[in-house]
Amino acid sequence: MCIRVGALLLIPPLFVFIMNPFSEKSASKPDIHVRFYEEKDAEAVRALFVSGVMHGEDCAFEVGQRYLMREHIVLPAYALLGLGLAAMLPKESPVCFVGQKTLSAVLCATAIAWVGFWRWRLALNFQAYCDHSLSSDLADIPQYYAALKSKDTGDDDGGASGFWVAEAVSSDGAKHVVGCVGLDSRTQKDKSRCELRRMYVSDDFRRRGIAGKLINTLIAHARERGVGIIVLSTTTYQELARMMYQRLGWVEVGQIPRLVWFMRSLQLHMLERAI
Ligand SMILES: CC(C)(COP(=O)(O)OP(=O)(O)OC[C@H]1O[C@@H](n2cnc3c(N)ncnc32)[C@H](O)[C@@H]1OP(=O)(O)O)[C@@H](O)C(=O)NCCC(=O)NCCS
């Protein structure tokens, strides 16, 4: 009996192992190498971006929802919930008790709906940001970042811009894009400055130094092209990324407050690093 239960318990991890050769449970860790972006990476990069903003572990939207619960606009929900719970307290008259139950239910439901409404508003803002990004530089990465041009011809027509992906190669030779980063010279008037953008690493591959590898590649490329300062901007809700940039030598040089009118906590943080 025990053996049968044990065998049944083993099925789910085995299934995960078989279906995902890159799983943490995999004994052989995949090799990671960084290369220039190629046309075939388009979908993988777009998926990494959407996951990093909207759906992934510790993504900006998830962190934003935690901050939302401390925002002033959510305070009425706490008040309604408190009143709703207070109205549940039993009173002597049975008629009054029936009325109180209804009142309590209405107050609690209104509190939940209030929070739900602001979560929905926040989701709309994040979705709009994703849509805008996917239809701007991420719509045509080679054209915007001149990534293919730099790779194929080695010329500098695209300035110092470039786009890289981190690829995981498993022991059976399967390759997957698990990280990306872009260097954008178009956003800066001064040619000695470039912007780091679109830094994303897949959830399953975090804390393995992939972002570090991508950044080293980007910095080497920028140095070769005479860039002296790498700027970037990130938001309050990209907590891990901010920690990482500061650990890697970026310093905060400014903030833009209130990116979304109902989120007082949300700021754009501008960082710079001399290379
Ligand atoms: C931020 C992100 C790119 C880091 O990628 P990563 O491959 O896990 O980072 P690395 O393993 O190269 O870590 C580099 C350093 O960052 C810091 N860091 C990264 N993740 C961290 C975490 N969860 N907790 C604490 N420090 C962390 C550490 O200092 C780490 O160095 P160490 O491992 O030697 O201590 C990744 O978490 C991610 O994609 N996040 C979501 C998307 C995002 O916010 N992108 C930034 C847009 S501006």
The ligand as a Gaussian input file, in Angstrom:
#p B3LYP/6-31G(d) Opt

LIG

0 1
 C       15.597000      41.737000     -12.307000
 C       15.928000      40.486000     -13.115000
 C       16.208000      40.902000     -14.551000
 C       17.170000      39.820000     -12.495000
 O       17.559000      38.732000     -13.317000
 P       18.477000      37.539000     -12.751000
 O       19.018000      36.794000     -13.914000
 O       17.739000      36.804000     -11.729000
 O       19.647000      38.369000     -12.045000
 P       21.103000      37.807000     -11.686000
 O       20.998000      36.380000     -11.268000
 O       22.046000      38.128000     -12.783000
 O       21.416000      38.678000     -10.396000
 C       22.250000      39.811000     -10.422000
 C       22.215000      40.471000      -9.037000
 O       20.961000      41.109000      -8.849000
 C       20.546000      40.985000      -7.489000
 N       19.302000      40.194000      -7.449000
 C       18.654000      39.629000      -8.497000
 N       17.539000      38.999000      -8.082000
 C       17.481000      39.179000      -6.733000
 C       16.568000      38.768000      -5.715000
 N       15.479000      38.025000      -5.997000
 N       16.812000      39.136000      -4.433000
 C       17.911000      39.852000      -4.112000
 N       18.827000      40.274000      -5.040000
 C       18.609000      39.947000      -6.321000
 C       21.652000      40.268000      -6.771000
 O       22.523000      41.223000      -6.271000
 C       22.304000      39.491000      -7.895000
 O       23.653000      39.192000      -7.686000
 P       24.065000      37.914000      -6.777000
 O       23.243000      36.753000      -7.252000
 O       25.526000      37.770000      -7.049000
 O       23.754000      38.303000      -5.362000
 C       14.765000      39.460000     -13.053000
 O       14.429000      39.248000     -11.702000
 C       13.534000      39.892000     -13.830000
 O       13.409000      39.620000     -15.023000
 N       12.585000      40.569000     -13.144000
 C       11.304000      40.967000     -13.737000
 C       11.426000      41.951000     -14.845000
 C       12.013000      43.280000     -14.427000
 O       11.681000      43.843000     -13.403000
 N       12.894000      43.793000     -15.303000
 C       13.540000      45.050000     -15.101000
 C       12.923000      46.079000     -15.951000
 S       13.656000      47.676000     -15.597000

